[in-house]
Amino acid sequence: MKDAKRPYVVCHMVPSLDGRIVTKGWKLPPRAMAEYERTAETFDADAWMIGRISMEPYAGKAKVPVRKAGAPIPREDFIARRDAESYAIVVDPSGKLTWRSGSIDEEHVITLLTEQVSDDYLAFLQAKGVSYLFGGKGSLDLKKLLAKLRKVFGIRKLLLEGGGKINGTFLAADLIDELSILVAPIADGGVGTPALFDVEGKRGRARHLKLVSVEKRAGDLLWLRYKPKR
């Protein structure tokens, strides 16, 4: 059942036949990635979310200046903009990304932080026009953050396109409403490389899914859509 207090979360990914998600070296044809974008557009999402490492190529390498002496910056959410047509959201608990600006193309950037980040970094984000939300003191409360994204930015549907750890964290927290995977015609065979879902620490319970649809797409991709059984 959909929770009206948070966005509807669709995990949209391109795994190999054996569930690996690092596409480097796969040499997929351009039309395969075009299919990924085309299928993503069908969800008409308001935002997309990935992790810090995946976001690094988009963020850039600006320098975080040392802040001049002043009053401490309160650990309160900072909203630079709330009227964007689309949002790019990153999970960056420690505040390591050095943004060139507060947007990726026309998509406004929102970063999800813990309260452990420095005043220097918060001042840097404010100067760059990057919105940020706090999700906890030492770790992120994803359910709380999703509620904020809905309330503050009006985000109703979100594409989760993260790495295995972020996807696994959402799965463990029962925060994925739909799974959309384009299975690539690749057998990766890698050992120790990220999988579609990687749950850190103690293994969580297995999640049972209900198949919604199956569709063959260009480039020998197979588009599978599932919803969790709750």
Salt bridges, closest charged atoms under 4 A:
GLU35 OE2 - ARG38 NH2 2.75
GLU35 OE1 - ARG217 NE 2.65
GLU56 OE2 - ARG52 NH1 2.95
ASP77 OD2 - LYS148 NZ 2.98
ASP83 OD1 - ARG81 NE 2.74
ASP119 OD2 - ARG67 NH1 3.87
ASP119 OD1 - ARG75 NH1 2.55
ASP174 OD1 - ARG230 NE 3.24
ASP177 OD2 - ARG6 NH1 2.86
ASP177 OD1 - ARG230 NH1 3.31
GLU178 OE2 - ARG225 NH2 2.58
GLU200 OE2 - LYS165 NZ 3.49
GLU215 OE2 - ARG217 NH1 2.68
